[in-house]
Amino acid sequence: MKYSNLEECVNDLEKHGHLVRIREEVDPYLEMAAIHLKVYEAGGPALLFENVKGSKFRAVSNLFGTLERSKFIFRRTWNSTHNVIALRNDPVKALKNPFKYVGTGLSARKALPIKKPGGLPSGFQEISISDLPLITHWPEDGGAFVTLPQVYSEDPDKPGIMNSNLGMYRVQLNGNDYELNKEVGIHYQIHRGIGVHQERANRKGEPLKVSCFIGGPPAHTLSAVMPLPEGMSEMIVAGLLSGRHFSYSYVDGYCISNDADFVITGEIHPGETKPEGPFGDHLGYYSLVHPFPVMKVHKVYAKKNAIFPFTVVGRPPQEDTAFGELIHELTGGAIRQEIPGVKEVHAVDAAGVHPLLFAIGSERYTPYQQVKQPAEILTIANRILGTGQLSLAKFLFITAEEKQPVSTHDVEDFLTYILERINLRRDIHFYTNTTIDTLDYSGTGLNSGSKVIFAAVGEKKRELCTEVPDILKELQGFGNAKMVMPGLVALQGTKFTTYAEAAQEMNKLSEAIQEQGALPSCPMIIVCDDSEFLSDRIENFLWATFTRSNPSHDIYGVNSSTEYKHWSCDNVIIDARVKPHQAPPLIPDPAVQKHIERLFALGGSLSGVRI
């Protein structure tokens, strides 16, 4: 089905058994989010909240909770959209297989946005921010947030919808210093299109007009998070995925999505910020209070019987995990076209997406050499770390396939392949004092931290241990050694205090290991607060290690040295203990967890959901 609005999608999902209605009154303060998290974890259906306390509007969540449901939503437009994006990435495909792509031009033409005259479309009414479902997700959140917004802005130098940016930047509706109904916070991170628009507006000394669309066809929501090829507009993808033109009009100089359920319009003035946050975010921690642009609200509109879509983010996997899988299937070929020689790039969801990348490249520079060493993959690594949101990564593990096939999506096999082959004296490369993800608090400040590349090719250099080596079992100050995976051991340390103290501790650990002899079978050691937790599941290792470490500050080595600025070691040690400056992890409210059990009990709306 090609949906013209969100209601049609909700009804279609319900008809096919993919959605459940919640009849009971539910509090938007913590309860709705807690229900969503419980149902998502159980692999359950989309949820339509029909009775939101304090609001006349309904709300829907978990629309994209599984890849299967997401693809069901786009079942009529998926292939045509994929073909258009593939053709944009590689136009030669149309010459090689013209009949396959014969409908692509027609699909693209139908997707062009179309402007409707006459101002505000019929069916919209003017409301206030306080009329919306004000959903607070986590106990320490600074207020209510829009978590599935489509934030629209235009290039002040080249106005018009085809030079616009549509992005998913969270919107804080109340709390902190925001004047209710008059101001909202717009949180956007570095490398975002709206930032370019605001910089140009600032240069002109003008406010930037912004429209926040909420709801509408699910295609519009997905298009706001798509990493698109250069020159392809999100509005085109919104049209492609919905199978119909993106319909818009202008009111008071603001763009209005005619199909949205809600629209918030306003201006961001040069130099004006207010504290935004905290907010429980997708790394599994709170993003803390920082100054971000404040939008002065002009008007707020809602359609009759509008539905407010939302999601809840937290430690992966969450609903945005399915988002990521969906996007990868649709645009996975784009990165191969943008970076010659790259075969795969995988932003590892369990590690919070941005902190950790796995990549497979090519080694074609010196095929005549018998002894292989990283060369082309280092060039590829530099390209990856200089490309869009991939540049926010801290850790990049990269290799090149040779005799043995390898996949970046099989975490343990991929890391095993790297650890078997890496030359720790040659193949570790640091970038210091650079940018990292805004939401990552492991660095030296907001957006600031470091990066490291672990590169490996060629034949196996070592057999990896599958049991904890005796050398690591009785070390002063470090105990409870646990195997995480072949060649990788977790050690439990004391509580982190300062970096000066940590350096002394890690140096003593390195010396103690070195004194007992070489340890080639264990190239990587993780120092953590709880080795039982870190070694229990590979997902725990990924999350705790790569969200709690800053490469320049937290990587140490046995027998380490620096020669001509290049650092090397015999065994890598990563200090993944929690640091005092890092943000607190997300912990649900036990009382809320208890209170929502009524919905899952016999007779409750969710009694059929297995949890």
RONU-546774 format. One record per residue (C-alpha): residue in one letter; chain; x, y, z. Coordinates in Angstrom, 1 decimal. Each point is the difference from the previous one (the first is absolute). Layout:
! residues N
rest;kette;u;v;w
a;A;X;Y;Z .
...
This chain:
! residues 611
rest;kette;u;v;w
m;A;0.0;0.0;0.0 .
k;A;1.1;3.6;-0.7 .
y;A;-1.0;2.0;3.0 .
s;A;-1.1;3.6;-0.3 .
n;A;0.1;0.5;3.7 .
l;A;0.9;-1.7;3.3 .
e;A;-3.5;-1.1;0.8 .
e;A;-0.1;-2.2;-3.2 .
c;A;3.2;-1.6;1.1 .
v;A;-1.3;-0.7;3.5 .
n;A;-3.2;-1.5;-1.3 .
d;A;1.9;-2.2;-2.5 .
l;A;2.4;-1.3;2.7 .
e;A;-3.0;-0.8;2.3 .
k;A;-1.8;-1.8;-2.8 .
h;A;3.1;-2.3;-0.6 .
g;A;0.6;-0.6;3.7 .
h;A;3.0;2.3;0.4 .
l;A;-1.6;2.6;2.4 .
v;A;-1.8;-0.1;3.4 .
r;A;-2.2;2.8;1.4 .
i;A;0.5;1.0;3.6 .
r;A;-3.4;1.1;1.4 .
e;A;1.1;0.8;3.5 .
e;A;1.0;3.5;1.0 .
v;A;3.8;0.1;0.0 .
d;A;2.2;2.7;1.5 .
p;A;2.5;1.6;-2.5 .
y;A;2.4;0.5;2.9 .
l;A;2.1;-3.1;-0.1 .
e;A;-2.9;-2.5;-0.4 .
m;A;-0.4;0.1;-3.8 .
a;A;3.8;-0.4;-0.5 .
a;A;0.2;-2.9;2.5 .
i;A;-2.8;-1.8;-1.8 .
h;A;1.7;0.6;-3.4 .
l;A;3.3;-1.4;1.3 .
k;A;-1.7;-3.1;1.5 .
v;A;-1.9;-0.8;-3.2 .
y;A;3.0;0.7;-2.3 .
e;A;2.2;-2.3;2.1 .
a;A;-2.6;-2.7;-0.4 .
g;A;0.0;0.4;-3.8 .
g;A;-3.6;1.2;0.3 .
p;A;-2.3;2.1;-2.2 .
a;A;-0.4;3.7;-0.7 .
l;A;-1.9;1.8;2.7 .
l;A;-2.9;2.5;-0.4 .
f;A;-0.5;1.9;3.2 .
e;A;-3.7;1.1;-0.2 .
n;A;-0.2;1.7;3.4 .
v;A;3.0;2.2;0.8 .
k;A;-0.3;1.7;3.3 .
g;A;-0.1;3.8;-0.4 .
s;A;-0.4;0.0;-3.8 .
k;A;-2.9;-0.5;-2.4 .
f;A;2.3;-1.4;-2.6 .
r;A;0.9;-3.7;-0.4 .
a;A;3.6;-1.2;-0.3 .
v;A;1.7;-2.9;-1.8 .
s;A;3.3;-1.7;0.6 .
n;A;2.0;-3.0;-1.1 .
l;A;-1.0;0.4;-3.7 .
f;A;3.5;-1.0;-1.1 .
g;A;0.6;-2.4;2.9 .
t;A;1.0;-2.9;-2.3 .
l;A;1.6;0.0;-3.4 .
e;A;-2.8;-2.3;-1.2 .
r;A;-2.7;2.6;1.0 .
s;A;2.0;2.8;-1.4 .
k;A;0.3;-1.7;-3.4 .
f;A;-3.7;-0.9;0.2 .
i;A;-0.8;3.7;0.3 .
f;A;2.0;0.8;-3.2 .
r;A;-0.9;-3.2;-1.8 .
r;A;-1.5;1.9;-3.0 .
t;A;2.8;2.5;-0.5 .
w;A;3.1;-1.7;1.3 .
n;A;1.4;-1.4;-3.3 .
s;A;-0.6;3.1;-2.1 .
t;A;1.6;2.2;2.7 .
h;A;3.0;-2.4;0.2 .
n;A;0.4;0.2;-3.8 .
v;A;-0.1;3.8;-0.1 .
i;A;2.7;0.2;2.7 .
a;A;2.1;-2.7;-1.6 .
l;A;-0.2;1.8;-3.3 .
r;A;1.0;3.3;1.6 .
n;A;3.0;-1.8;1.5 .
d;A;0.9;-1.8;-3.3 .
p;A;-1.6;1.4;-3.2 .
v;A;1.8;-2.6;-2.1 .
k;A;-2.4;-2.6;1.4 .
a;A;-2.7;1.4;-2.2 .
l;A;2.1;-0.5;-3.1 .
k;A;0.9;-3.6;1.0 .
n;A;-3.6;-1.0;0.9 .
p;A;-2.4;2.6;-1.6 .
f;A;-3.1;-2.1;0.4 .
k;A;0.5;-0.4;3.8 .
y;A;0.1;3.7;0.4 .
v;A;-2.6;1.0;-2.6 .
g;A;-2.5;1.2;2.7 .
t;A;2.6;1.8;2.1 .
g;A;-0.4;3.3;-1.8 .
l;A;-3.8;-0.1;0.4 .
s;A;0.4;-0.8;3.7 .
a;A;2.4;2.9;0.5 .
r;A;-2.3;2.4;-1.9 .
k;A;-3.0;-1.0;2.2 .
a;A;2.1;0.6;3.1 .
l;A;0.8;3.7;-0.8 .
p;A;-1.5;2.2;2.8 .
i;A;-3.1;1.9;-1.1 .
k;A;-1.0;3.4;1.4 .
k;A;-3.7;0.7;0.7 .
p;A;-1.2;3.6;-0.2 .
g;A;-2.4;1.6;2.5 .
g;A;2.0;0.0;3.3 .
l;A;-1.0;-2.3;2.9 .
p;A;-1.8;-3.2;-1.3 .
s;A;-3.4;-0.8;1.2 .
g;A;-0.2;-2.3;3.0 .
f;A;2.7;1.7;2.0 .
q;A;-0.8;1.8;3.2 .
e;A;2.3;2.3;2.1 .
i;A;1.0;-1.5;3.3 .
s;A;2.6;0.6;2.7 .
i;A;3.1;-2.0;1.0 .
s;A;-1.8;-0.9;3.3 .
d;A;-2.7;-1.8;-2.0 .
l;A;2.4;-2.6;-1.3 .
p;A;0.7;-3.3;1.8 .
l;A;3.0;1.3;2.1 .
i;A;1.9;-3.3;0.2 .
t;A;2.8;-0.3;2.5 .
h;A;2.1;-3.1;-0.6 .
w;A;2.5;-0.5;2.8 .
p;A;0.0;1.1;3.7 .
e;A;2.8;2.6;-0.3 .
d;A;-1.2;1.5;-3.4 .
g;A;-0.2;3.8;0.1 .
g;A;-3.5;0.0;-1.4 .
a;A;-2.2;-1.4;-2.8 .
f;A;1.5;-0.6;-3.4 .
v;A;-1.0;-0.7;-3.6 .
t;A;2.0;-3.0;-0.9 .
l;A;-1.2;-0.5;-3.6 .
p;A;0.0;3.5;-1.4 .
q;A;0.6;1.1;-3.6 .
v;A;1.8;3.3;0.5 .
y;A;-0.1;2.0;-3.2 .
s;A;2.2;3.0;-1.0 .
e;A;0.9;1.7;-3.2 .
d;A;3.3;1.3;-1.3 .
p;A;-0.1;3.8;0.6 .
d;A;2.2;0.6;-3.0 .
k;A;-2.1;-2.3;-2.3 .
p;A;-3.5;-0.2;1.5 .
g;A;-2.5;-2.6;-1.3 .
i;A;-0.9;-3.5;0.8 .
m;A;2.6;-1.6;-2.2 .
n;A;2.7;1.7;2.0 .
s;A;-1.5;-0.9;3.3 .
n;A;1.1;-2.4;2.8 .
l;A;-2.2;-2.4;1.8 .
g;A;1.6;-1.5;3.1 .
m;A;-0.9;-1.8;3.1 .
y;A;1.2;2.3;2.8 .
r;A;-1.7;-0.5;3.3 .
v;A;-2.2;2.8;1.2 .
q;A;-0.5;0.8;3.7 .
l;A;-3.5;1.3;0.6 .
n;A;0.1;1.1;3.6 .
g;A;2.2;0.1;3.1 .
n;A;3.2;1.8;0.8 .
d;A;-0.2;3.7;-0.8 .
y;A;-2.4;-0.4;-3.0 .
e;A;-3.1;2.2;0.2 .
l;A;-2.8;-2.5;-0.6 .
n;A;-1.9;0.5;-3.3 .
k;A;2.5;2.7;-1.1 .
e;A;3.4;-1.8;-0.2 .
v;A;1.3;-3.4;-0.8 .
g;A;3.6;-1.4;-0.2 .
i;A;1.5;-1.4;-3.2 .
h;A;2.9;-2.4;0.7 .
y;A;2.0;-0.6;-3.1 .
q;A;3.5;-1.5;0.0 .
i;A;3.0;0.8;-2.2 .
h;A;0.0;-1.1;-3.7 .
r;A;-3.7;0.9;-0.3 .
g;A;-1.6;1.9;-2.9 .
i;A;-1.9;2.4;2.2 .
g;A;3.3;1.2;1.4 .
v;A;1.1;1.1;-3.4 .
h;A;-3.3;1.9;-0.5 .
q;A;0.2;1.7;3.4 .
e;A;3.6;1.1;-0.6 .
r;A;-1.1;1.6;-3.3 .
a;A;-2.9;1.7;1.7 .
n;A;2.3;1.3;2.8 .
r;A;2.4;1.4;-2.6 .
k;A;-2.9;2.0;-1.4 .
g;A;-1.1;1.0;3.5 .
e;A;-3.4;-1.6;-0.6 .
p;A;-2.0;-2.5;2.0 .
l;A;-0.4;-3.5;-1.5 .
k;A;-3.5;-1.1;-0.7 .
v;A;-0.6;-3.5;1.1 .
s;A;-3.0;-2.4;-0.3 .
c;A;-0.3;-3.1;2.1 .
f;A;-2.3;-2.6;-1.6 .
i;A;-1.2;-2.8;2.2 .
g;A;-1.8;-3.1;-1.5 .
g;A;-1.4;-0.3;-3.5 .
p;A;0.8;-3.0;-2.1 .
p;A;2.8;-2.1;1.6 .
a;A;2.1;0.6;-3.1 .
h;A;0.4;3.6;1.1 .
t;A;1.4;-1.1;3.4 .
l;A;2.4;-2.4;-1.6 .
s;A;1.2;2.6;-2.6 .
a;A;1.1;2.3;2.9 .
v;A;2.7;-2.5;1.1 .
m;A;1.2;-1.2;-3.4 .
p;A;3.7;0.5;-0.9 .
l;A;-0.5;1.0;-3.6 .
p;A;2.4;0.3;-3.0 .
e;A;1.2;3.6;-0.6 .
g;A;-2.7;1.9;-1.8 .
m;A;-2.9;-2.2;0.8 .
s;A;-2.7;1.8;2.0 .
e;A;-1.7;-1.6;3.0 .
m;A;-3.3;1.3;-1.5 .
i;A;0.6;-2.2;-3.0 .
v;A;0.5;-3.1;2.2 .
a;A;-3.1;0.9;2.0 .
g;A;-2.0;0.0;-3.3 .
l;A;1.7;-3.2;-1.3 .
l;A;-0.7;-2.0;3.2 .
s;A;-3.6;1.3;0.4 .
g;A;-0.7;-0.5;-3.7 .
r;A;-1.4;3.5;-0.4 .
h;A;1.2;3.6;-0.2 .
f;A;1.1;1.7;3.2 .
s;A;-2.8;2.6;0.2 .
y;A;0.8;3.3;1.6 .
s;A;-1.1;3.6;0.3 .
y;A;1.3;3.2;1.6 .
v;A;-1.7;1.9;2.9 .
d;A;1.5;3.2;1.4 .
g;A;3.2;-0.9;-1.9 .
y;A;0.3;-3.5;1.7 .
c;A;-0.1;-3.3;-1.9 .
i;A;-2.9;-2.2;1.0 .
s;A;-0.2;-3.7;-0.8 .
n;A;-3.6;-0.5;-1.0 .
d;A;0.1;-3.6;1.0 .
a;A;1.5;0.4;3.5 .
d;A;-2.0;-0.6;3.1 .
f;A;1.6;2.9;1.8 .
v;A;2.1;3.0;-1.1 .
i;A;2.0;2.3;2.3 .
t;A;1.4;3.2;-1.6 .
g;A;2.4;2.5;1.4 .
e;A;3.3;1.8;-0.3 .
i;A;3.6;-0.6;1.2 .
h;A;1.7;3.3;0.6 .
p;A;3.7;0.6;-0.3 .
g;A;1.9;-0.8;3.2 .
e;A;-3.1;-0.9;2.1 .
t;A;0.3;-3.3;1.9 .
k;A;-1.5;-1.4;3.2 .
p;A;1.0;-3.1;2.1 .
e;A;-1.4;-3.2;-1.6 .
g;A;-0.1;-3.4;1.6 .
p;A;0.6;-2.3;1.8 .
f;A;-1.4;-2.6;-2.4 .
g;A;0.3;-3.8;0.1 .
d;A;1.8;-0.7;-3.3 .
h;A;0.9;-2.9;-2.3 .
l;A;3.4;-0.7;1.5 .
g;A;-1.8;-1.2;3.1 .
y;A;0.9;3.1;2.1 .
y;A;-1.4;3.4;0.6 .
s;A;1.2;2.8;-2.3 .
l;A;0.5;2.8;2.5 .
v;A;-1.1;3.7;0.1 .
h;A;1.7;2.1;-2.6 .
p;A;-0.9;3.2;-1.8 .
f;A;-1.8;-0.6;-3.3 .
p;A;-2.0;2.2;-2.3 .
v;A;-3.4;1.1;1.3 .
m;A;-2.8;0.4;-2.5 .
k;A;-2.5;2.7;0.6 .
v;A;-3.4;-1.6;-0.7 .
h;A;-2.1;1.8;-2.7 .
k;A;-3.0;-2.3;-0.3 .
v;A;-0.9;-3.6;0.7 .
y;A;-2.4;-2.0;-2.2 .
a;A;-1.7;-3.3;0.3 .
k;A;-2.3;-2.0;-2.3 .
k;A;-3.4;-1.1;1.3 .
n;A;0.5;-3.4;1.7 .
a;A;3.8;0.3;-0.4 .
i;A;2.3;-2.8;1.3 .
f;A;3.3;0.8;1.8 .
p;A;2.7;-2.4;-0.9 .
f;A;2.9;-0.6;2.4 .
t;A;2.8;-2.4;0.8 .
v;A;2.2;-0.7;3.0 .
v;A;3.7;-0.1;-0.2 .
g;A;2.4;-1.7;2.4 .
r;A;2.7;-2.6;0.1 .
p;A;-0.1;-1.9;-3.3 .
p;A;-1.8;-1.8;-1.4 .
q;A;-3.1;2.2;-0.2 .
e;A;-2.5;1.0;-2.7 .
d;A;2.7;2.1;-1.6 .
t;A;2.0;-3.2;-0.6 .
a;A;-2.7;-1.1;-2.5 .
f;A;0.2;3.5;-1.5 .
g;A;3.7;-0.6;-0.5 .
e;A;-0.5;-3.4;-1.6 .
l;A;-2.7;1.5;-2.3 .
i;A;2.3;2.8;-1.1 .
h;A;2.9;-2.3;-0.6 .
e;A;-2.1;-2.2;-2.3 .
l;A;-1.2;3.0;-1.9 .
t;A;3.3;2.0;-0.3 .
g;A;2.7;-2.6;0.7 .
g;A;1.6;0.4;-3.4 .
a;A;0.4;3.7;0.4 .
i;A;3.2;-0.2;2.1 .
r;A;1.6;-2.4;-2.5 .
q;A;-0.6;2.6;-2.7 .
e;A;1.3;2.9;2.1 .
i;A;3.2;-1.8;1.2 .
p;A;1.8;-2.0;-2.7 .
g;A;1.2;-3.4;1.3 .
v;A;-2.3;-0.2;3.0 .
k;A;-2.2;-3.1;0.1 .
e;A;-1.7;0.3;3.4 .
v;A;-0.4;2.5;2.7 .
h;A;-1.9;-1.0;3.1 .
a;A;-0.9;2.5;2.8 .
v;A;-0.3;-2.4;2.9 .
d;A;-3.4;0.5;1.6 .
a;A;0.8;-1.8;3.2 .
a;A;2.8;2.5;0.6 .
g;A;-2.3;3.0;-0.5 .
v;A;0.5;0.3;-3.8 .
h;A;2.5;2.9;-0.2 .
p;A;2.7;-1.1;2.4 .
l;A;1.0;-3.2;-1.9 .
l;A;0.3;-0.8;-3.7 .
f;A;1.0;-3.2;-1.7 .
a;A;1.1;0.2;-3.6 .
i;A;1.3;-2.2;-2.9 .
g;A;2.0;1.6;-2.8 .
s;A;2.4;-1.2;-2.7 .
e;A;3.7;-0.4;-0.2 .
r;A;1.0;0.5;-3.7 .
y;A;3.0;2.3;0.3 .
t;A;2.8;-2.6;0.0 .
p;A;-1.3;-3.3;-1.2 .
y;A;3.5;-1.1;-0.9 .
q;A;1.2;0.1;3.6 .
q;A;0.0;-3.3;1.9 .
v;A;-0.3;1.5;3.5 .
k;A;-3.2;1.9;0.4 .
q;A;-0.4;3.1;2.1 .
p;A;-2.7;2.7;0.2 .
a;A;0.3;2.5;-2.7 .
e;A;-3.1;0.7;-2.0 .
i;A;-2.2;-0.7;3.0 .
l;A;1.7;2.8;1.8 .
t;A;-1.0;2.4;-2.8 .
i;A;-3.5;-1.4;0.2 .
a;A;-0.1;0.4;3.7 .
n;A;0.9;3.7;-0.3 .
r;A;-2.8;0.4;-2.5 .
i;A;-2.5;-1.7;2.3 .
l;A;1.0;2.2;2.9 .
g;A;-0.4;3.0;-2.2 .
t;A;-3.5;-0.9;-1.3 .
g;A;-3.2;1.5;1.5 .
q;A;-1.2;-1.5;3.2 .
l;A;2.6;-2.8;-0.3 .
s;A;2.6;2.6;1.0 .
l;A;-1.5;0.0;3.5 .
a;A;1.3;-3.5;0.7 .
k;A;2.8;-0.6;2.6 .
f;A;1.0;-3.5;-0.7 .
l;A;0.4;-1.4;-3.6 .
f;A;1.1;-3.6;-0.5 .
i;A;0.7;-0.6;-3.7 .
t;A;1.3;-2.9;-2.1 .
a;A;0.0;-1.4;-3.5 .
e;A;-1.4;-3.3;-1.0 .
e;A;2.5;-2.4;-1.5 .
k;A;-0.3;-3.8;0.1 .
q;A;-2.5;-0.1;2.8 .
p;A;-3.4;1.7;-0.3 .
v;A;-0.9;2.3;2.8 .
s;A;-3.0;2.1;0.9 .
t;A;-0.2;3.2;2.1 .
h;A;-3.4;-1.2;1.4 .
d;A;1.4;-3.0;1.7 .
v;A;1.6;1.8;2.9 .
e;A;2.0;-2.8;1.6 .
d;A;1.3;-1.4;-3.3 .
f;A;1.0;3.4;-1.3 .
l;A;1.9;1.0;3.1 .
t;A;1.6;-3.4;0.1 .
y;A;1.2;0.5;-3.6 .
i;A;1.5;3.3;1.0 .
l;A;1.7;-1.1;3.2 .
e;A;1.5;-3.0;-1.8 .
r;A;1.7;2.2;-2.5 .
i;A;0.7;3.4;1.4 .
n;A;3.6;1.1;0.5 .
l;A;-0.2;2.0;3.3 .
r;A;3.3;1.6;-0.7 .
r;A;-1.1;1.4;-3.3 .
d;A;-3.7;0.0;-0.6 .
i;A;-1.5;2.3;2.7 .
h;A;-0.6;3.6;-1.1 .
f;A;-1.3;2.8;2.2 .
y;A;-1.7;3.3;-0.7 .
t;A;0.0;2.3;3.0 .
n;A;-1.8;3.2;0.9 .
t;A;-2.7;-0.5;-2.5 .
t;A;-3.8;-0.2;-0.2 .
i;A;-2.2;-2.8;1.3 .
d;A;-3.8;-0.5;0.4 .
t;A;-1.8;2.7;1.9 .
l;A;-1.7;-2.6;2.1 .
d;A;3.3;-1.8;1.0 .
y;A;1.3;1.2;3.4 .
s;A;3.2;-2.2;0.0 .
g;A;2.0;2.8;-1.6 .
t;A;1.6;3.2;1.3 .
g;A;-3.0;2.2;-0.6 .
l;A;-3.2;0.4;-2.0 .
n;A;0.8;-1.2;-3.6 .
s;A;3.6;-0.5;1.0 .
g;A;2.1;-3.1;0.3 .
s;A;2.2;-2.3;-2.1 .
k;A;0.0;-2.9;-2.5 .
v;A;2.0;-3.1;-0.6 .
i;A;0.3;-2.4;-3.0 .
f;A;0.8;-3.6;0.5 .
a;A;1.0;-1.4;-3.5 .
a;A;0.9;-3.6;-0.9 .
v;A;0.6;-2.0;-3.2 .
g;A;1.9;-3.0;-1.1 .
e;A;0.7;-3.4;1.6 .
k;A;-0.8;-0.9;3.6 .
k;A;2.8;1.1;2.3 .
r;A;-1.2;-1.7;3.2 .
e;A;-2.3;-2.6;1.5 .
l;A;-2.4;1.7;2.5 .
c;A;-0.6;-1.3;3.5 .
t;A;-3.3;-1.5;0.8 .
e;A;0.6;-0.2;3.7 .
v;A;1.3;2.7;2.4 .
p;A;3.8;-0.2;-0.1 .
d;A;1.6;-0.8;3.4 .
i;A;1.9;3.3;-0.3 .
l;A;-3.3;2.0;0.4 .
k;A;-1.5;-2.1;2.9 .
e;A;1.9;1.5;2.9 .
l;A;0.9;3.6;-0.5 .
q;A;0.1;2.5;2.9 .
g;A;-2.9;2.4;-0.2 .
f;A;-1.7;-1.8;-2.9 .
g;A;-2.0;-3.1;0.5 .
n;A;-2.9;-2.2;-1.2 .
a;A;1.6;-0.4;-3.5 .
k;A;-2.7;-1.2;-2.5 .
m;A;0.2;-1.1;-3.6 .
v;A;-2.1;2.3;-2.3 .
m;A;0.8;-1.7;-3.3 .
p;A;3.2;-1.6;-1.5 .
g;A;3.0;2.2;0.7 .
l;A;-1.9;2.5;2.1 .
v;A;-0.1;-0.1;3.9 .
a;A;-1.9;2.3;2.4 .
l;A;1.7;1.0;3.3 .
q;A;-1.8;1.6;2.9 .
g;A;1.7;3.0;1.4 .
t;A;-0.5;2.4;2.9 .
k;A;-2.3;3.1;-0.4 .
f;A;1.4;2.6;-2.4 .
t;A;1.1;3.2;1.7 .
t;A;2.2;2.2;-2.2 .
y;A;1.9;-0.5;-3.3 .
a;A;3.3;0.6;1.9 .
e;A;-0.9;-2.8;2.4 .
a;A;-1.3;-2.2;-2.9 .
a;A;3.3;0.4;-1.9 .
q;A;1.9;-1.2;3.0 .
e;A;-2.3;-3.0;0.4 .
m;A;0.2;-1.0;-3.7 .
n;A;3.7;0.4;0.0 .
k;A;0.3;-2.4;3.0 .
l;A;-2.3;-2.4;-1.7 .
s;A;2.1;0.1;-3.2 .
e;A;3.2;-0.5;1.9 .
a;A;-1.5;-2.9;2.0 .
i;A;-1.1;-1.8;-3.2 .
q;A;3.3;0.7;-1.7 .
e;A;2.0;-1.3;2.9 .
q;A;-1.7;-3.4;-0.3 .
g;A;0.9;-0.4;-3.7 .
a;A;-1.5;0.6;-3.4 .
l;A;-3.8;-0.4;-0.5 .
p;A;-0.5;-0.1;-3.8 .
s;A;-3.2;-2.1;0.2 .
c;A;-1.9;2.8;1.8 .
p;A;0.5;3.2;-2.1 .
m;A;-2.8;2.0;1.7 .
i;A;-0.8;0.4;3.7 .
i;A;-3.0;2.0;1.4 .
v;A;0.2;1.5;3.4 .
c;A;-3.6;0.6;1.3 .
d;A;-2.1;0.5;3.2 .
d;A;-1.8;-3.3;-0.3 .
s;A;1.6;-2.8;-2.0 .
e;A;-2.9;-2.4;0.6 .
f;A;-2.3;2.5;-1.7 .
l;A;2.4;0.9;-2.9 .
s;A;0.7;-3.7;-0.8 .
d;A;-3.6;-1.3;0.4 .
r;A;-1.1;1.0;-3.6 .
i;A;1.9;1.4;-3.0 .
e;A;-2.5;2.9;0.1 .
n;A;1.1;1.0;3.5 .
f;A;3.6;0.0;-1.1 .
l;A;-0.7;2.2;-3.0 .
w;A;-2.2;2.5;2.0 .
a;A;2.2;0.3;3.1 .
t;A;3.4;0.1;-1.8 .
f;A;-0.7;2.4;-2.8 .
t;A;-2.4;2.4;1.7 .
r;A;2.3;0.4;3.0 .
s;A;3.4;0.5;-1.6 .
n;A;1.8;2.9;-1.8 .
p;A;2.8;-1.5;-2.1 .
s;A;2.7;2.6;0.7 .
h;A;-0.6;-0.1;3.8 .
d;A;-1.2;-3.6;0.6 .
i;A;2.2;-2.2;-2.2 .
y;A;3.2;-1.3;1.6 .
g;A;2.3;-2.8;-1.0 .
v;A;2.4;-2.7;1.3 .
n;A;3.5;1.0;-0.9 .
s;A;-1.3;3.1;-1.8 .
s;A;2.3;2.5;-1.7 .
t;A;-0.1;2.9;-2.4 .
e;A;2.4;0.3;-2.9 .
y;A;-0.2;2.9;-2.4 .
k;A;-3.5;0.9;1.4 .
h;A;-1.3;-3.5;-0.6 .
w;A;-1.3;-1.9;3.1 .
s;A;0.3;-3.7;0.3 .
c;A;-0.3;-2.8;2.5 .
d;A;0.0;-3.8;0.5 .
n;A;-3.5;-0.2;1.5 .
v;A;-2.7;2.7;-0.1 .
i;A;-1.7;1.0;3.3 .
i;A;-3.2;2.0;-0.2 .
d;A;-1.2;1.7;3.3 .
a;A;-3.8;-0.3;-0.3 .
r;A;-0.8;0.9;3.6 .
v;A;-2.6;2.6;0.5 .
k;A;1.6;3.5;0.3 .
p;A;-1.3;2.7;2.3 .
h;A;-0.7;2.4;-2.9 .
q;A;-2.1;-2.5;-1.9 .
a;A;-3.8;0.2;-0.1 .
p;A;-2.0;-2.3;2.2 .
p;A;-1.6;-3.1;-1.5 .
l;A;-3.8;-0.3;-0.6 .
i;A;-1.8;-1.8;2.9 .
p;A;-3.8;-0.4;-0.2 .
d;A;-2.2;1.1;2.9 .
p;A;-1.0;-3.2;2.0 .
a;A;-3.3;1.6;1.1 .
v;A;-1.0;0.7;-3.6 .
q;A;1.0;-3.5;-1.0 .
k;A;-2.3;-1.4;2.6 .
h;A;-2.9;2.3;-0.9 .
i;A;-0.1;-0.9;-3.7 .
e;A;-0.4;-3.7;0.8 .
r;A;-3.8;0.6;0.1 .
l;A;0.0;0.3;-3.8 .
f;A;1.6;-3.4;-0.4 .
a;A;-2.2;-1.8;2.5 .
l;A;-3.1;-2.0;-1.0 .
g;A;-2.5;2.4;-1.4 .
g;A;2.5;2.7;-0.8 .
s;A;0.6;1.3;-3.5 .
l;A;3.4;-1.7;-0.2 .
s;A;-0.9;-3.3;1.7 .
g;A;0.7;-1.7;-3.4 .
v;A;3.6;1.2;-0.1 .
r;A;2.4;-2.6;1.2 .
i;A;2.6;1.6;2.3 .
